[in-house]
């Protein structure tokens, strides 16, 4: 059996397609199976504690009707 250029190209393209299909399947399986840890952004911290950590002055320039949130102190 003699390989012609067309047969070689077809074989390379089939191999490339199979490799892409395999990699895509592995990525999909990893996304479906993954169990990421839950994120708790407000785990028992009151809002006042978050405002207390904020700077006491507004970092933005005075532009008229802009409102800066400041901690009550």
C-alpha positions as CSV (number, residue, x, y, z in Angstrom):
1,X,0.0,0.0,0.0
2,X,1.5,3.2,-1.1
3,X,0.9,6.5,0.7
4,X,-0.1,9.3,-1.5
5,X,0.0,12.9,-0.3
6,X,-3.8,13.1,-0.1
7,X,-4.0,9.9,2.1
8,X,-1.2,11.3,4.4
9,X,-3.0,14.6,4.8
10,X,-6.3,12.8,5.5
11,X,-4.6,10.7,8.1
12,X,-3.0,13.7,9.8
13,X,-6.3,15.6,9.8
14,X,-8.1,12.6,11.4
15,X,-5.4,12.3,14.0
16,X,-5.6,16.0,14.8
17,X,-9.4,15.8,15.0
18,X,-9.1,12.9,17.4
19,X,-6.6,14.7,19.6
20,X,-8.7,17.9,19.7
21,X,-11.8,15.8,20.6
22,X,-9.9,14.0,23.3
23,X,-8.6,17.2,24.9
24,X,-12.0,18.9,24.7
25,X,-13.6,15.9,26.3
26,X,-11.0,15.9,29.1
27,X,-11.6,19.6,29.7
28,X,-15.3,19.2,29.8
29,X,-15.0,16.3,32.2
30,X,-12.8,18.3,34.5
31,X,-15.3,21.1,34.5
32,X,-18.3,18.8,35.3
33,X,-16.5,16.8,38.0
34,X,-14.8,19.7,39.8
35,X,-16.3,20.6,43.2
36,X,-14.9,24.0,44.1
37,X,-15.1,25.1,47.8
38,X,-17.9,27.4,48.7
39,X,-17.0,31.1,49.1
40,X,-18.3,32.9,52.1
41,X,-17.7,36.6,51.8
42,X,-19.8,37.7,54.8
43,X,-19.1,35.0,57.3
44,X,-20.4,36.5,60.5
45,X,-18.7,39.9,60.0
46,X,-21.1,42.8,60.6
47,X,-21.3,45.6,58.1
48,X,-20.0,48.0,60.7
49,X,-16.7,46.1,60.9
50,X,-16.3,46.5,57.1
51,X,-17.0,50.2,57.3
52,X,-14.6,50.7,60.2
53,X,-11.8,49.3,58.1
54,X,-12.5,51.8,55.3
55,X,-10.6,55.1,55.1
56,X,-12.1,58.0,57.0
57,X,-11.8,60.4,54.0
58,X,-13.1,60.1,50.5
59,X,-10.4,59.0,48.1
60,X,-12.3,60.4,45.1
61,X,-12.0,64.0,43.9
62,X,-14.8,66.4,44.8
63,X,-17.1,66.3,41.7
64,X,-20.3,67.9,43.0
65,X,-23.1,65.3,43.7
66,X,-20.7,62.4,44.4
67,X,-21.5,60.5,47.6
68,X,-18.7,58.9,49.6
69,X,-19.6,56.3,52.3
70,X,-17.8,57.0,55.6
71,X,-17.7,55.0,58.8
72,X,-19.7,56.5,61.6
73,X,-17.3,57.3,64.3
